Amino acid sequence: MKTSPLAVLSLVAASALVLTGCGTTEDTTETDSGAATVSVVDDRGETIELDGPATKVVALEWNAAESLVSLGVMPTGISDIAGYTDYVQAAPVDDTVTDVGMRGEPSVDAIAGLAPDLVVVTNDLAETAITQIEEIAPVLVLRGADASDAIGQMEKNLGDIATLTGTEDEAETLLADLDAKIAEGKAAIEEAGLDGTAIALNDAYAYNGAITIRPFYQGALLTDVAEQLGLVSAWEGEGDENYGLGETDVEGLTALPADVKYLVLGSQEGTVYSNELAANPIWTSLPFVQSGDVYTLTDGIWPFGGPASIDLFVDSVVDSLTS
């Protein structure tokens, strides 16, 4: 099985938004010529100022690309279009978008060929690569995730992109709609008598014959969303400081409570359970496996994405647990 993009990420690495109150977004100003400038202070502390909203934008991480598409700004270029199409199905790109290489190893020549107004990256990208890209265009560096405030970081990233692309109104609408979606999902969970239910959200991959299961601890974006739905994470321990992720093996699953609802992200990861673990005696002896409480969520939910991916996640969790 090929290495999952989720695994690659691990290796290289709801509330209403007040767009002007996140502490880093600067006011739009006007130049002597009358042109409106836009600026933000990015997660490096660098001020990114443009002569006007960017229209030709390259996104090197999928969460930034998802945000752009959701805001109505089709990116000029993104990294690994094939992978994005598989793993970020809530915000598809069209055939005008150019592939600029892999997320961790973008093609500087391909980016330069697009003559972008702005390039959006995360702090997962090597500083040397960021320096090279800055010779081509202004670079907005976002923190990829923050396990101390996953939803807040997602909102801030969306807000910064919206400011530099002149789409603040669209961002407010996206987040208001997301609040409504989470409230709707929470009501459905309560109506089904599932409020307080223990869940274990995870993905898994196999590499060179070894199976790795990744718990999404508290602080992972989707786990925090699930808790807003009224569910409770059953994973004990802490994930990494950015994405809230950890690693365990099948033996580690024996520590989960017997009545847990085991939620698996994506069909690509689901194949580990249906193939490599299908006849594993530890896996098949687990109480929640024997009771049929293993749920594979809708394919293409990007766990590090924005409102579109979260919206898809809420629908999938509610449908899985209440059907």
Contacts in CASP RR format, 6 or more apart in sequence:
PFRMAT RR
TARGET T0000
AUTHOR 0000-0000-0000
METHOD contacts of the structure
MODEL  1
MKTSPLAVLSLVAASALVLTGCGTTEDTTETDSGAATVSVVDDRGETIEL
DGPATKVVALEWNAAESLVSLGVMPTGISDIAGYTDYVQAAPVDDTVTDV
GMRGEPSVDAIAGLAPDLVVVTNDLAETAITQIEEIAPVLVLRGADASDA
IGQMEKNLGDIATLTGTEDEAETLLADLDAKIAEGKAAIEEAGLDGTAIA
LNDAYAYNGAITIRPFYQGALLTDVAEQLGLVSAWEGEGDENYGLGETDV
EGLTALPADVKYLVLGSQEGTVYSNELAANPIWTSLPFVQSGDVYTLTDG
IWPFGGPASIDLFVDSVVDSLTS
1 205 0 8 1.000
1 206 0 8 1.000
1 207 0 8 1.000
1 271 0 8 1.000
1 272 0 8 1.000
3 205 0 8 1.000
3 207 0 8 1.000
4 203 0 8 1.000
4 205 0 8 1.000
4 268 0 8 1.000
4 269 0 8 1.000
5 80 0 8 1.000
5 83 0 8 1.000
5 86 0 8 1.000
5 87 0 8 1.000
5 103 0 8 1.000
6 87 0 8 1.000
6 203 0 8 1.000
6 205 0 8 1.000
6 214 0 8 1.000
6 265 0 8 1.000
6 269 0 8 1.000
6 303 0 8 1.000
7 205 0 8 1.000
7 207 0 8 1.000
7 212 0 8 1.000
8 103 0 8 1.000
9 103 0 8 1.000
9 124 0 8 1.000
9 243 0 8 1.000
9 304 0 8 1.000
10 214 0 8 1.000
10 243 0 8 1.000
10 245 0 8 1.000
10 247 0 8 1.000
12 103 0 8 1.000
12 104 0 8 1.000
12 124 0 8 1.000
13 124 0 8 1.000
13 144 0 8 1.000
13 240 0 8 1.000
13 242 0 8 1.000
13 243 0 8 1.000
14 151 0 8 1.000
14 175 0 8 1.000
14 178 0 8 1.000
14 179 0 8 1.000
14 182 0 8 1.000
14 183 0 8 1.000
14 225 0 8 1.000
14 228 0 8 1.000
14 310 0 8 1.000
15 151 0 8 1.000
15 152 0 8 1.000
15 155 0 8 1.000
15 179 0 8 1.000
16 175 0 8 1.000
16 176 0 8 1.000
16 179 0 8 1.000
17 155 0 8 1.000
17 158 0 8 1.000
17 159 0 8 1.000
17 171 0 8 1.000
17 172 0 8 1.000
17 175 0 8 1.000
19 25 0 8 1.000
19 159 0 8 1.000
19 162 0 8 1.000
19 163 0 8 1.000
19 168 0 8 1.000
19 171 0 8 1.000
19 172 0 8 1.000
20 27 0 8 1.000
22 155 0 8 1.000
22 156 0 8 1.000
22 159 0 8 1.000
23 41 0 8 1.000
24 40 0 8 1.000
24 41 0 8 1.000
24 42 0 8 1.000
24 43 0 8 1.000
24 45 0 8 1.000
24 156 0 8 1.000
24 160 0 8 1.000
25 40 0 8 1.000
25 41 0 8 1.000
25 159 0 8 1.000
25 160 0 8 1.000
25 163 0 8 1.000
26 39 0 8 1.000
26 40 0 8 1.000
26 41 0 8 1.000
26 47 0 8 1.000
28 36 0 8 1.000
28 37 0 8 1.000
28 38 0 8 1.000
28 39 0 8 1.000
28 163 0 8 1.000
29 36 0 8 1.000
29 37 0 8 1.000
29 39 0 8 1.000
30 36 0 8 1.000
30 37 0 8 1.000
31 37 0 8 1.000
31 51 0 8 1.000
35 51 0 8 1.000
35 52 0 8 1.000
36 52 0 8 1.000
37 49 0 8 1.000
37 50 0 8 1.000
37 51 0 8 1.000
37 52 0 8 1.000
38 49 0 8 1.000
38 50 0 8 1.000
38 52 0 8 1.000
38 53 0 8 1.000
38 163 0 8 1.000
38 164 0 8 1.000
38 166 0 8 1.000
39 47 0 8 1.000
39 48 0 8 1.000
39 49 0 8 1.000
39 50 0 8 1.000
39 163 0 8 1.000
39 164 0 8 1.000
40 47 0 8 1.000
40 48 0 8 1.000
40 140 0 8 1.000
40 160 0 8 1.000
40 163 0 8 1.000
40 164 0 8 1.000
41 47 0 8 1.000
41 48 0 8 1.000
42 48 0 8 1.000
42 140 0 8 1.000
42 141 0 8 1.000
42 142 0 8 1.000
42 160 0 8 1.000
43 123 0 8 1.000
43 141 0 8 1.000
43 142 0 8 1.000
43 143 0 8 1.000
44 123 0 8 1.000
44 141 0 8 1.000
46 141 0 8 1.000
48 118 0 8 1.000
48 138 0 8 1.000
48 139 0 8 1.000
48 140 0 8 1.000
48 164 0 8 1.000
49 138 0 8 1.000
50 117 0 8 1.000
50 118 0 8 1.000
50 138 0 8 1.000
50 164 0 8 1.000
53 164 0 8 1.000
53 165 0 8 1.000
53 166 0 8 1.000
53 167 0 8 1.000
54 116 0 8 1.000
54 117 0 8 1.000
54 118 0 8 1.000
54 164 0 8 1.000
54 165 0 8 1.000
55 73 0 8 1.000
55 117 0 8 1.000
55 165 0 8 1.000
56 76 0 8 1.000
56 114 0 8 1.000
56 115 0 8 1.000
56 116 0 8 1.000
56 117 0 8 1.000
56 118 0 8 1.000
57 68 0 8 1.000
57 73 0 8 1.000
57 75 0 8 1.000
57 76 0 8 1.000
57 77 0 8 1.000
57 116 0 8 1.000
57 117 0 8 1.000
57 118 0 8 1.000
57 119 0 8 1.000
57 120 0 8 1.000
57 165 0 8 1.000
58 75 0 8 1.000
58 76 0 8 1.000
58 77 0 8 1.000
58 78 0 8 1.000
58 100 0 8 1.000
58 111 0 8 1.000
58 114 0 8 1.000
58 116 0 8 1.000
58 118 0 8 1.000
58 119 0 8 1.000
58 120 0 8 1.000
58 137 0 8 1.000
59 65 0 8 1.000
59 67 0 8 1.000
59 68 0 8 1.000
59 75 0 8 1.000
59 77 0 8 1.000
59 78 0 8 1.000
59 79 0 8 1.000
59 119 0 8 1.000
59 120 0 8 1.000
60 78 0 8 1.000
60 79 0 8 1.000
60 100 0 8 1.000
60 103 0 8 1.000
60 104 0 8 1.000
60 106 0 8 1.000
60 119 0 8 1.000
60 120 0 8 1.000
60 121 0 8 1.000
60 122 0 8 1.000
60 125 0 8 1.000
61 79 0 8 1.000
61 103 0 8 1.000
61 120 0 8 1.000
61 121 0 8 1.000
61 122 0 8 1.000
61 124 0 8 1.000
61 125 0 8 1.000
61 142 0 8 1.000
61 144 0 8 1.000
62 78 0 8 1.000
62 79 0 8 1.000
62 80 0 8 1.000
62 84 0 8 1.000
62 87 0 8 1.000
62 88 0 8 1.000
62 103 0 8 1.000
62 302 0 8 1.000
62 304 0 8 1.000
62 305 0 8 1.000
63 122 0 8 1.000
63 142 0 8 1.000
63 144 0 8 1.000
63 154 0 8 1.000
63 157 0 8 1.000
63 302 0 8 1.000
63 304 0 8 1.000
63 305 0 8 1.000
63 306 0 8 1.000
64 120 0 8 1.000
64 121 0 8 1.000
64 122 0 8 1.000
64 142 0 8 1.000
64 157 0 8 1.000
64 161 0 8 1.000
65 75 0 8 1.000
65 78 0 8 1.000
65 79 0 8 1.000
65 84 0 8 1.000
65 88 0 8 1.000
65 91 0 8 1.000
65 93 0 8 1.000
66 88 0 8 1.000
66 90 0 8 1.000
66 91 0 8 1.000
66 302 0 8 1.000
66 305 0 8 1.000
66 306 0 8 1.000
66 308 0 8 1.000
66 309 0 8 1.000
67 157 0 8 1.000
67 158 0 8 1.000
67 161 0 8 1.000
67 162 0 8 1.000
67 305 0 8 1.000
67 306 0 8 1.000
68 74 0 8 1.000
68 75 0 8 1.000
68 120 0 8 1.000
68 161 0 8 1.000
68 165 0 8 1.000
69 75 0 8 1.000
69 91 0 8 1.000
69 92 0 8 1.000
69 93 0 8 1.000
69 308 0 8 1.000
70 91 0 8 1.000
70 158 0 8 1.000
70 170 0 8 1.000
70 174 0 8 1.000
70 306 0 8 1.000
70 307 0 8 1.000
70 308 0 8 1.000
71 158 0 8 1.000
71 161 0 8 1.000
71 162 0 8 1.000
71 165 0 8 1.000
71 167 0 8 1.000
71 170 0 8 1.000
71 171 0 8 1.000
71 174 0 8 1.000
72 167 0 8 1.000
72 170 0 8 1.000
73 165 0 8 1.000
73 167 0 8 1.000
74 93 0 8 1.000
74 94 0 8 1.000
74 96 0 8 1.000
74 97 0 8 1.000
75 93 0 8 1.000
75 97 0 8 1.000
76 96 0 8 1.000
76 97 0 8 1.000
76 98 0 8 1.000
76 114 0 8 1.000
76 116 0 8 1.000
77 97 0 8 1.000
77 98 0 8 1.000
77 99 0 8 1.000
77 100 0 8 1.000
77 111 0 8 1.000
77 114 0 8 1.000
77 116 0 8 1.000
78 84 0 8 1.000
78 93 0 8 1.000
78 97 0 8 1.000
78 98 0 8 1.000
78 99 0 8 1.000
78 100 0 8 1.000
79 99 0 8 1.000
79 100 0 8 1.000
79 101 0 8 1.000
79 102 0 8 1.000
79 103 0 8 1.000
79 104 0 8 1.000
79 106 0 8 1.000
80 99 0 8 1.000
80 101 0 8 1.000
80 102 0 8 1.000
80 103 0 8 1.000
81 93 0 8 1.000
81 97 0 8 1.000
81 99 0 8 1.000
82 99 0 8 1.000
84 93 0 8 1.000
85 92 0 8 1.000
85 93 0 8 1.000
86 268 0 8 1.000
86 300 0 8 1.000
87 268 0 8 1.000
87 300 0 8 1.000
87 302 0 8 1.000
88 300 0 8 1.000
88 302 0 8 1.000
88 305 0 8 1.000
88 309 0 8 1.000
89 299 0 8 1.000
89 300 0 8 1.000
89 301 0 8 1.000
89 312 0 8 1.000
90 300 0 8 1.000
90 301 0 8 1.000
90 302 0 8 1.000
90 308 0 8 1.000
90 309 0 8 1.000
90 311 0 8 1.000
90 312 0 8 1.000
91 308 0 8 1.000
91 309 0 8 1.000
98 110 0 8 1.000
98 114 0 8 1.000
99 110 0 8 1.000
100 106 0 8 1.000
100 107 0 8 1.000
100 110 0 8 1.000
100 111 0 8 1.000
100 114 0 8 1.000
101 107 0 8 1.000
101 110 0 8 1.000
103 124 0 8 1.000
103 125 0 8 1.000
104 124 0 8 1.000
104 125 0 8 1.000
104 126 0 8 1.000
104 129 0 8 1.000
105 129 0 8 1.000
106 125 0 8 1.000
106 129 0 8 1.000
106 133 0 8 1.000
108 129 0 8 1.000
108 132 0 8 1.000
108 133 0 8 1.000
108 136 0 8 1.000
111 119 0 8 1.000
111 133 0 8 1.000
111 136 0 8 1.000
111 137 0 8 1.000
112 136 0 8 1.000
115 137 0 8 1.000
116 136 0 8 1.000
116 137 0 8 1.000
117 137 0 8 1.000
117 138 0 8 1.000
118 137 0 8 1.000
118 138 0 8 1.000
118 139 0 8 1.000
118 140 0 8 1.000
118 164 0 8 1.000
118 165 0 8 1.000
119 133 0 8 1.000
119 136 0 8 1.000
119 137 0 8 1.000
119 138 0 8 1.000
119 139 0 8 1.000
119 140 0 8 1.000
120 139 0 8 1.000
120 140 0 8 1.000
120 142 0 8 1.000
120 161 0 8 1.000
121 129 0 8 1.000
121 130 0 8 1.000
121 133 0 8 1.000
121 139 0 8 1.000
121 140 0 8 1.000
121 141 0 8 1.000
121 142 0 8 1.000
122 141 0 8 1.000
122 142 0 8 1.000
122 143 0 8 1.000
122 144 0 8 1.000
123 141 0 8 1.000
123 142 0 8 1.000
123 143 0 8 1.000
123 144 0 8 1.000
124 144 0 8 1.000
125 141 0 8 1.000
130 139 0 8 1.000
130 141 0 8 1.000
133 139 0 8 1.000
140 160 0 8 1.000
140 161 0 8 1.000
140 164 0 8 1.000
142 157 0 8 1.000
142 160 0 8 1.000
142 161 0 8 1.000
143 153 0 8 1.000
143 157 0 8 1.000
143 242 0 8 1.000
144 153 0 8 1.000
144 157 0 8 1.000
144 242 0 8 1.000
144 304 0 8 1.000
145 153 0 8 1.000
145 154 0 8 1.000
145 221 0 8 1.000
145 242 0 8 1.000
145 243 0 8 1.000
145 244 0 8 1.000
145 304 0 8 1.000
146 152 0 8 1.000
146 153 0 8 1.000
146 241 0 8 1.000
146 242 0 8 1.000
147 217 0 8 1.000
147 219 0 8 1.000
147 220 0 8 1.000
147 239 0 8 1.000
147 240 0 8 1.000
147 241 0 8 1.000
147 242 0 8 1.000
147 243 0 8 1.000
147 244 0 8 1.000
148 219 0 8 1.000
148 241 0 8 1.000
150 219 0 8 1.000
150 220 0 8 1.000
150 221 0 8 1.000
150 223 0 8 1.000
150 224 0 8 1.000
150 244 0 8 1.000
151 221 0 8 1.000
151 224 0 8 1.000
151 225 0 8 1.000
154 221 0 8 1.000
154 305 0 8 1.000
154 306 0 8 1.000
154 307 0 8 1.000
154 310 0 8 1.000
155 175 0 8 1.000
158 171 0 8 1.000
158 174 0 8 1.000
158 175 0 8 1.000
158 306 0 8 1.000
158 307 0 8 1.000
159 168 0 8 1.000
159 171 0 8 1.000
161 167 0 8 1.000
161 171 0 8 1.000
162 168 0 8 1.000
162 170 0 8 1.000
162 171 0 8 1.000
174 307 0 8 1.000
174 308 0 8 1.000
175 307 0 8 1.000
177 307 0 8 1.000
177 311 0 8 1.000
178 307 0 8 1.000
178 310 0 8 1.000
178 311 0 8 1.000
181 310 0 8 1.000
181 311 0 8 1.000
181 314 0 8 1.000
181 315 0 8 1.000
182 225 0 8 1.000
182 228 0 8 1.000
182 229 0 8 1.000
182 310 0 8 1.000
182 314 0 8 1.000
184 314 0 8 1.000
185 229 0 8 1.000
185 314 0 8 1.000
185 318 0 8 1.000
186 228 0 8 1.000
186 229 0 8 1.000
186 230 0 8 1.000
188 318 0 8 1.000
188 322 0 8 1.000
189 195 0 8 1.000
189 197 0 8 1.000
189 229 0 8 1.000
189 230 0 8 1.000
189 231 0 8 1.000
189 318 0 8 1.000
189 321 0 8 1.000
189 322 0 8 1.000
190 230 0 8 1.000
192 321 0 8 1.000
192 322 0 8 1.000
194 231 0 8 1.000
194 321 0 8 1.000
194 322 0 8 1.000
195 230 0 8 1.000
196 230 0 8 1.000
196 231 0 8 1.000
196 232 0 8 1.000
197 230 0 8 1.000
197 231 0 8 1.000
197 232 0 8 1.000
197 261 0 8 1.000
197 321 0 8 1.000
198 231 0 8 1.000
198 232 0 8 1.000
198 233 0 8 1.000
198 234 0 8 1.000
198 257 0 8 1.000
198 259 0 8 1.000
198 260 0 8 1.000
198 261 0 8 1.000
199 226 0 8 1.000
199 231 0 8 1.000
199 232 0 8 1.000
199 233 0 8 1.000
199 234 0 8 1.000
199 260 0 8 1.000
199 261 0 8 1.000
199 262 0 8 1.000
199 263 0 8 1.000
200 215 0 8 1.000
200 233 0 8 1.000
200 234 0 8 1.000
200 235 0 8 1.000
200 253 0 8 1.000
200 256 0 8 1.000
200 260 0 8 1.000
200 261 0 8 1.000
200 262 0 8 1.000
200 263 0 8 1.000
201 215 0 8 1.000
201 216 0 8 1.000
201 220 0 8 1.000
201 222 0 8 1.000
201 223 0 8 1.000
201 226 0 8 1.000
201 233 0 8 1.000
201 235 0 8 1.000
201 263 0 8 1.000
201 265 0 8 1.000
202 213 0 8 1.000
202 214 0 8 1.000
202 215 0 8 1.000
202 216 0 8 1.000
202 262 0 8 1.000
202 263 0 8 1.000
202 264 0 8 1.000
202 265 0 8 1.000
203 213 0 8 1.000
203 214 0 8 1.000
203 216 0 8 1.000
203 264 0 8 1.000
203 265 0 8 1.000
203 266 0 8 1.000
203 269 0 8 1.000
203 303 0 8 1.000
204 211 0 8 1.000
204 212 0 8 1.000
204 213 0 8 1.000
204 214 0 8 1.000
204 264 0 8 1.000
204 269 0 8 1.000
204 270 0 8 1.000
204 272 0 8 1.000
204 273 0 8 1.000
205 211 0 8 1.000
205 212 0 8 1.000
205 214 0 8 1.000
205 268 0 8 1.000
205 269 0 8 1.000
205 272 0 8 1.000
206 212 0 8 1.000
206 272 0 8 1.000
206 276 0 8 1.000
209 276 0 8 1.000
211 249 0 8 1.000
211 250 0 8 1.000
211 272 0 8 1.000
211 276 0 8 1.000
211 277 0 8 1.000
212 247 0 8 1.000
212 248 0 8 1.000
212 249 0 8 1.000
213 247 0 8 1.000
213 248 0 8 1.000
213 249 0 8 1.000
213 250 0 8 1.000
213 252 0 8 1.000
213 253 0 8 1.000
213 272 0 8 1.000
214 245 0 8 1.000
214 246 0 8 1.000
214 247 0 8 1.000
214 248 0 8 1.000
215 235 0 8 1.000
215 239 0 8 1.000
215 245 0 8 1.000
215 246 0 8 1.000
215 247 0 8 1.000
215 248 0 8 1.000
216 222 0 8 1.000
216 223 0 8 1.000
216 233 0 8 1.000
216 235 0 8 1.000
216 244 0 8 1.000
216 245 0 8 1.000
216 265 0 8 1.000
216 303 0 8 1.000
217 223 0 8 1.000
217 233 0 8 1.000
217 235 0 8 1.000
217 237 0 8 1.000
217 238 0 8 1.000
217 239 0 8 1.000
217 244 0 8 1.000
217 245 0 8 1.000
217 246 0 8 1.000
218 224 0 8 1.000
218 227 0 8 1.000
218 233 0 8 1.000
218 235 0 8 1.000
218 238 0 8 1.000
218 244 0 8 1.000
219 239 0 8 1.000
219 244 0 8 1.000
220 239 0 8 1.000
220 243 0 8 1.000
220 244 0 8 1.000
220 245 0 8 1.000
220 303 0 8 1.000
221 243 0 8 1.000
221 303 0 8 1.000
221 304 0 8 1.000
221 305 0 8 1.000
221 306 0 8 1.000
221 310 0 8 1.000
222 265 0 8 1.000
222 301 0 8 1.000
222 303 0 8 1.000
222 310 0 8 1.000
222 313 0 8 1.000
223 233 0 8 1.000
223 244 0 8 1.000
225 310 0 8 1.000
225 313 0 8 1.000
225 314 0 8 1.000
226 233 0 8 1.000
226 263 0 8 1.000
226 317 0 8 1.000
227 233 0 8 1.000
229 314 0 8 1.000
229 317 0 8 1.000
229 318 0 8 1.000
231 261 0 8 1.000
231 317 0 8 1.000
234 256 0 8 1.000
234 257 0 8 1.000
234 260 0 8 1.000
235 256 0 8 1.000
236 255 0 8 1.000
238 244 0 8 1.000
239 245 0 8 1.000
239 246 0 8 1.000
240 246 0 8 1.000
243 304 0 8 1.000
250 277 0 8 1.000
250 280 0 8 1.000
250 282 0 8 1.000
250 283 0 8 1.000
251 282 0 8 1.000
253 282 0 8 1.000
253 283 0 8 1.000
253 286 0 8 1.000
254 282 0 8 1.000
254 286 0 8 1.000
256 262 0 8 1.000
256 286 0 8 1.000
256 288 0 8 1.000
258 287 0 8 1.000
258 288 0 8 1.000
259 287 0 8 1.000
259 288 0 8 1.000
259 291 0 8 1.000
259 293 0 8 1.000
260 288 0 8 1.000
260 293 0 8 1.000
261 288 0 8 1.000
261 293 0 8 1.000
261 295 0 8 1.000
261 321 0 8 1.000
262 288 0 8 1.000
262 289 0 8 1.000
262 293 0 8 1.000
262 294 0 8 1.000
262 295 0 8 1.000
263 295 0 8 1.000
263 297 0 8 1.000
263 317 0 8 1.000
263 320 0 8 1.000
264 270 0 8 1.000
264 273 0 8 1.000
264 294 0 8 1.000
264 295 0 8 1.000
264 296 0 8 1.000
264 297 0 8 1.000
265 297 0 8 1.000
265 301 0 8 1.000
265 303 0 8 1.000
266 296 0 8 1.000
266 297 0 8 1.000
266 298 0 8 1.000
266 299 0 8 1.000
266 300 0 8 1.000
266 301 0 8 1.000
267 296 0 8 1.000
267 299 0 8 1.000
268 299 0 8 1.000
270 296 0 8 1.000
273 283 0 8 1.000
273 294 0 8 1.000
273 296 0 8 1.000
277 283 0 8 1.000
278 284 0 8 1.000
283 289 0 8 1.000
284 290 0 8 1.000
288 294 0 8 1.000
295 320 0 8 1.000
295 321 0 8 1.000
297 313 0 8 1.000
297 316 0 8 1.000
297 317 0 8 1.000
297 320 0 8 1.000
298 312 0 8 1.000
298 313 0 8 1.000
298 315 0 8 1.000
298 316 0 8 1.000
300 309 0 8 1.000
300 312 0 8 1.000
301 309 0 8 1.000
301 312 0 8 1.000
301 313 0 8 1.000
301 316 0 8 1.000
302 309 0 8 1.000
303 309 0 8 1.000
303 313 0 8 1.000
END
